[in-house]
Amino acid sequence: MPPAIVSRHWRIKGLQREYQLRDQLEPNGPKAQPVHLAYQAPSHALAVKTLNFSPSSIRDRWASGGRDMASGLALLEQIDGSCGRFSYLPVDAGEAAMRTKTDVLSGDRPKLDRAA
């Protein structure tokens, strides 16, 4: 695994241990439910696409971010009280990338208004 993934894995494990200990000391304490969102470029996008600020490119990224946020909010709605005090909720990158590709191919893009 790449170092960034290994590092993230251990940070999450550390938070899970910390919240398990907090649960023993203070059972009614606060909960943490981080939702992990990460931009997934569609397969047709080139590496320099991140430097492209054309209206269509920004529109695509906004749409992708909106879909990822909707997926994250749906994950939060599915949580019940049995999850404990710490729940790590990663948005499925493969599923998000597939939705992005499908939407781009179908031409489903939000309207990008001009700034005043």
C-alpha positions in Angstrom: 0.0 0.0 0.0 1.1 3.6 -0.6 2.5 5.4 2.5 -0.4 7.8 2.6 -3.0 5.0 2.8 -1.0 3.2 5.5 -0.7 6.4 7.5 -4.5 7.2 7.2 -5.3 3.6 8.2 -3.2 3.9 11.4 -4.6 7.3 12.3 -8.2 5.9 12.0 -7.3 2.9 14.1 -5.8 5.3 16.7 -9.0 7.3 16.8 -11.1 4.2 17.2 -8.9 3.1 20.2 -9.2 6.6 21.7 -12.9 6.7 21.4 -13.2 3.1 22.9 -11.2 4.4 25.9 -13.3 7.6 26.1 -16.4 5.4 26.1 -15.2 3.6 29.2 -14.4 6.8 31.0 -17.4 8.9 29.9 -20.2 6.7 28.3 -22.4 9.6 27.4 -19.7 11.7 25.8 -19.6 13.1 22.3 -19.6 11.0 19.1 -17.4 11.4 16.0 -18.5 10.3 12.6 -16.0 11.5 10.0 -17.1 11.1 6.4 -14.1 10.6 4.0 -14.6 12.3 0.7 -11.9 12.5 -2.0 -12.2 13.8 -5.6 -12.1 10.9 -8.1 -11.3 12.1 -11.6 -13.2 10.2 -14.3 -11.1 7.8 -16.4 -11.2 10.1 -19.4 -9.7 13.0 -17.5 -6.0 13.7 -18.1 -3.5 14.5 -15.3 -3.5 18.2 -16.3 -7.3 18.3 -16.0 -6.8 19.6 -12.4 -5.2 22.7 -13.9 -8.1 23.3 -16.3 -10.5 26.0 -15.0 -12.8 26.1 -18.0 -16.6 26.3 -17.2 -17.2 22.7 -18.4 -14.3 21.3 -16.3 -15.4 23.2 -13.1 -19.0 22.0 -13.8 -17.8 18.4 -13.9 -15.9 18.8 -10.7 -18.8 20.5 -8.9 -21.1 17.7 -10.1 -18.7 15.0 -8.8 -18.4 16.8 -5.5 -22.2 17.0 -5.2 -22.6 13.3 -5.8 -19.9 12.5 -3.3 -21.5 14.7 -0.7 -24.9 13.1 -1.3 -23.3 9.7 -0.8 -21.7 10.9 2.4 -24.9 12.2 3.8 -26.7 9.0 2.8 -24.0 7.1 4.8 -24.7 9.3 7.9 -28.4 8.6 7.6 -27.8 4.9 7.7 -25.9 5.0 11.1 -27.9 3.7 14.0 -27.0 4.0 17.7 -25.3 0.6 17.8 -22.1 1.9 16.0 -20.5 3.3 19.2 -19.0 6.6 19.6 -16.7 6.6 16.6 -17.8 5.6 13.0 -15.4 6.1 10.1 -17.5 6.5 6.9 -15.5 6.3 3.6 -17.4 7.1 0.4 -16.8 4.2 -2.0 -14.4 5.6 -4.5 -15.2 3.0 -7.2 -18.9 3.7 -7.0 -18.4 7.5 -7.1 -16.1 7.2 -10.1 -18.7 5.0 -11.9 -21.4 7.6 -11.2 -19.2 10.4 -12.5 -18.4 8.5 -15.7 -22.1 7.7 -16.2 -23.1 11.3 -15.7 -20.4 12.6 -18.0 -21.4 10.2 -20.8 -25.1 11.0 -20.4 -24.4 14.8 -20.5 -26.0 15.2 -17.0 -24.3 18.4 -15.9 -25.5 21.2 -13.6 -25.8 24.8 -14.9 -22.8 26.9 -13.9 -23.9 30.5 -13.3 -21.5 33.4 -13.9 -20.3 35.4 -11.0 -21.6 39.0 -10.9 
